[in-house]
Amino acid sequence: MKFSSRIYNILVFCLLINVPVLAQKFDSFVGIRFGAVLPMGEFASHEYGYGGYALLGKSFGGEAAWFITPKIGFGVDACMNSCEFASGYYAQDIYEANIQDYNKVTYISGPYRIKTFMGGAYYKMAFSPKFHTSFKLMGGLYIARSPDQMYRIEAKFLNLNSYGWKYGATDKNFSFLAGASFEYKLYNEVSLLIQADFSYTRASFTFITSSTTGYTDLLKMPIFRLQPGVNIHF
């Protein structure tokens, strides 16, 4: 048993030594991306009482992959995304839903913030020494935070005006990410690319309204990212 354990440890050690060599041989990379994030489905919907009212946002991230064959690799992806909240549309919908009671609704909101930390597998297809495409399928942590918000309501009767604020809530879930990139090598070590990624989670935001009460909002949050970027190969 001890002998088998030693053999196993030796094999793992040899693999750890050889992975960097294989990665260098098969053109691994590290890179940065900056681009747009498009909320989809329920997350982007402006249907009052249902949608998340998220708008087109921005994303920034980094990625690294180690290829163990010319086509197969493993890597990690980390990205920060933010999507503004359509506060004007939301305030108008609140007013229209309560038009008999309200004169005016004012709503101020921060953005949704989403962080993803993923790991998974890559598959690369080369069309020429300069141009190739790669596909990835990943899983990992999806951290979503709802916006911080303030509102003011002017009522029609008895001067029952009201105002308040709503602090954002955070939810963490396991999620998946699927993506594809198209890459062109400027030099042996530097390339430009355009990357498209899709990820999804169902967030559960819990808000505390007092010391004894609260409520939970469930929101499906699919997002599509389109990011130009730069890779450094090694």
C-alpha positions as CSV (number, residue, x, y, z in Angstrom):
1,M,0.0,0.0,0.0
2,K,2.8,2.4,0.9
3,F,4.7,1.4,-2.3
4,S,1.6,2.2,-4.4
5,S,1.2,5.5,-2.6
6,R,4.8,6.4,-3.4
7,I,4.3,5.5,-7.1
8,Y,1.2,7.7,-7.2
9,N,3.0,10.7,-5.7
10,I,5.9,10.2,-8.1
11,L,3.5,10.2,-11.1
12,V,1.7,13.3,-9.9
13,F,5.1,15.1,-9.3
14,C,6.3,14.2,-12.8
15,L,3.0,15.4,-14.3
16,L,3.4,18.8,-12.5
17,I,6.9,19.1,-13.9
18,N,5.9,18.2,-17.4
19,V,2.7,20.3,-17.7
20,P,4.6,23.6,-18.1
21,V,6.9,22.0,-20.7
22,L,3.9,20.7,-22.6
23,A,2.1,24.1,-22.3
24,Q,5.1,25.9,-23.8
25,K,5.4,23.4,-26.6
26,F,1.7,23.7,-27.5
27,D,1.3,27.5,-27.5
28,S,-0.4,28.4,-24.2
29,F,-1.4,31.9,-23.4
30,V,-2.5,34.6,-20.9
31,G,-4.6,37.5,-21.9
32,I,-6.9,40.4,-21.0
33,R,-10.3,41.3,-22.5
34,F,-12.5,44.4,-22.4
35,G,-15.9,44.7,-24.0
36,A,-19.7,44.7,-23.7
37,V,-22.1,42.5,-21.8
38,L,-25.6,42.0,-23.0
39,P,-28.3,40.9,-20.4
40,M,-30.8,38.5,-21.8
41,G,-34.2,37.0,-21.1
42,E,-35.8,37.8,-17.7
43,F,-32.7,39.8,-16.6
44,A,-33.2,42.3,-19.5
45,S,-37.0,42.3,-19.5
46,H,-38.9,45.6,-18.7
47,E,-42.0,43.8,-17.7
48,Y,-43.1,45.2,-14.3
49,G,-43.1,42.7,-11.6
50,Y,-41.1,40.2,-13.6
51,G,-38.1,41.6,-15.3
52,G,-34.7,42.7,-14.0
53,Y,-34.6,46.0,-16.1
54,A,-30.9,45.5,-16.9
55,L,-29.3,47.5,-19.7
56,L,-26.3,46.9,-21.9
57,G,-23.2,47.0,-19.8
58,K,-19.4,46.6,-19.8
59,S,-17.0,43.8,-18.8
60,F,-13.4,43.4,-18.1
61,G,-11.5,40.2,-17.5
62,G,-8.5,38.0,-17.8
63,E,-7.9,34.5,-19.0
64,A,-5.1,31.9,-19.2
65,A,-5.0,28.4,-20.8
66,W,-2.4,25.6,-20.9
67,F,-2.5,23.3,-23.9
68,I,-1.4,19.7,-23.4
69,T,-1.9,18.8,-27.0
70,P,-2.1,21.0,-30.2
71,K,-5.9,21.0,-29.7
72,I,-6.8,20.3,-26.1
73,G,-6.1,22.6,-23.1
74,F,-7.3,23.6,-19.7
75,G,-7.7,27.1,-18.4
76,V,-9.2,29.7,-16.1
77,D,-11.3,32.8,-16.8
78,A,-12.2,35.7,-14.4
79,C,-14.4,38.6,-15.4
80,M,-16.1,41.6,-13.8
81,N,-19.3,42.8,-15.4
82,S,-21.7,45.7,-14.7
83,C,-25.1,46.4,-16.2
84,E,-27.0,49.7,-15.5
85,F,-30.6,49.5,-14.2
86,A,-33.3,51.1,-16.4
87,S,-34.5,53.3,-13.5
88,G,-36.5,55.7,-15.8
89,Y,-38.5,52.9,-17.3
90,Y,-39.0,51.3,-13.8
91,A,-40.2,54.5,-12.3
92,Q,-42.7,55.0,-15.2
93,D,-44.0,51.5,-14.7
94,I,-44.5,52.0,-11.0
95,Y,-46.4,55.2,-11.7
96,E,-48.7,53.6,-14.4
97,A,-49.4,50.7,-12.0
98,N,-50.5,53.1,-9.3
99,I,-51.8,56.0,-11.5
100,Q,-54.9,56.6,-9.3
101,D,-52.8,57.2,-6.2
102,Y,-49.5,58.7,-7.4
103,N,-48.6,62.0,-9.0
104,K,-44.9,61.2,-9.6
105,V,-42.3,58.5,-9.0
106,T,-38.6,59.3,-8.9
107,Y,-36.1,56.4,-8.9
108,I,-32.3,56.4,-8.7
109,S,-30.3,53.2,-9.1
110,G,-26.8,51.9,-9.2
111,P,-25.8,49.0,-11.5
112,Y,-26.0,45.3,-11.3
113,R,-22.5,43.8,-10.6
114,I,-21.6,40.3,-11.7
115,K,-18.3,38.5,-11.1
116,T,-17.5,35.2,-12.7
117,F,-14.6,32.8,-11.8
118,M,-14.5,29.8,-14.1
119,G,-12.3,26.9,-14.9
120,G,-12.6,24.3,-17.7
121,A,-11.5,22.8,-21.0
122,Y,-10.5,24.3,-24.4
123,Y,-10.5,23.0,-27.9
124,K,-8.5,24.8,-30.6
125,M,-8.8,24.6,-34.4
126,A,-6.0,26.1,-36.5
127,F,-6.9,27.4,-40.0
128,S,-3.4,28.7,-40.7
129,P,-0.2,29.6,-38.8
130,K,-1.7,33.0,-38.1
131,F,-5.4,32.4,-37.6
132,H,-7.3,29.9,-35.3
133,T,-10.5,29.6,-33.4
134,S,-11.0,28.0,-29.9
135,F,-14.0,26.8,-28.0
136,K,-14.4,26.5,-24.2
137,L,-16.8,24.9,-21.7
138,M,-16.3,26.0,-18.1
139,G,-17.9,25.9,-14.7
140,G,-17.4,27.9,-11.5
141,L,-18.5,30.7,-9.2
142,Y,-21.1,33.3,-10.3
143,I,-21.4,36.3,-7.8
144,A,-24.3,38.6,-8.5
145,R,-25.1,41.8,-6.7
146,S,-28.4,43.7,-7.2
147,P,-28.3,47.6,-7.4
148,D,-28.4,50.0,-4.5
149,Q,-31.5,52.1,-5.1
150,M,-33.4,55.2,-3.8
151,Y,-37.0,56.3,-4.6
152,R,-39.4,59.1,-3.9
153,I,-43.2,58.9,-4.4
154,E,-45.5,62.0,-4.6
155,A,-49.0,60.9,-3.7
156,K,-52.2,62.5,-4.8
157,F,-54.1,62.4,-1.5
158,L,-53.4,63.7,2.0
159,N,-49.8,64.6,1.1
160,L,-48.8,61.0,1.7
161,N,-45.4,61.4,0.0
162,S,-42.8,58.8,0.8
163,Y,-39.2,58.1,0.1
164,G,-36.7,55.3,0.9
165,W,-33.7,53.3,-0.1
166,K,-33.0,49.7,-0.9
167,Y,-29.5,48.3,-0.4
168,G,-28.3,45.7,-2.9
169,A,-28.2,42.0,-2.0
170,T,-25.5,39.5,-3.1
171,D,-26.0,35.9,-4.2
172,K,-23.3,33.3,-5.0
173,N,-24.0,30.3,-7.2
174,F,-22.3,27.6,-9.3
175,S,-22.7,28.4,-12.9
176,F,-21.5,27.4,-16.4
177,L,-19.9,29.3,-19.2
178,A,-19.6,28.5,-22.9
179,G,-17.5,30.5,-25.3
180,A,-15.7,30.8,-28.6
181,S,-12.9,33.1,-29.8
182,F,-11.3,34.0,-33.1
183,E,-7.7,34.9,-32.9
184,Y,-5.1,36.4,-35.2
185,K,-1.4,36.3,-34.4
186,L,0.5,39.6,-35.0
187,Y,3.7,38.0,-33.8
188,N,4.7,34.6,-32.4
189,E,4.1,35.9,-28.9
190,V,1.2,38.4,-29.4
191,S,-2.2,38.0,-30.9
192,L,-5.5,39.9,-31.2
193,L,-8.9,38.2,-30.7
194,I,-12.6,38.7,-30.5
195,Q,-14.4,36.5,-27.9
196,A,-18.0,35.6,-27.3
197,D,-19.1,34.1,-24.0
198,F,-22.5,33.0,-22.6
199,S,-23.1,32.3,-18.9
200,Y,-26.2,31.8,-16.8
201,T,-27.4,31.7,-13.2
202,R,-30.6,32.0,-11.2
203,A,-29.9,34.5,-8.4
204,S,-31.7,34.6,-5.1
205,F,-31.6,38.1,-3.7
206,T,-32.7,38.4,0.0
207,F,-33.7,41.8,1.3
208,I,-34.2,42.6,5.0
209,T,-37.0,45.1,5.5
210,S,-36.9,45.1,9.4
211,S,-35.3,43.1,12.2
212,T,-37.9,40.4,11.8
213,T,-39.2,40.5,8.2
214,G,-37.7,40.3,4.7
215,Y,-38.4,38.9,1.3
216,T,-36.5,37.2,-1.5
217,D,-36.4,38.0,-5.3
218,L,-35.6,35.2,-7.7
219,L,-34.1,36.4,-11.0
220,K,-32.7,34.4,-14.0
221,M,-29.6,36.2,-15.2
222,P,-28.3,35.0,-18.6
223,I,-25.6,37.2,-20.0
224,F,-23.8,37.4,-23.3
225,R,-20.3,39.0,-23.5
226,L,-18.5,40.2,-26.6
227,Q,-14.9,41.2,-25.9
228,P,-12.0,42.1,-28.0
229,G,-8.7,41.2,-26.3
230,V,-4.9,40.5,-26.5
231,N,-3.2,37.3,-25.7
232,I,0.5,36.8,-24.8
233,H,1.7,33.3,-25.8
234,F,4.4,31.3,-24.2
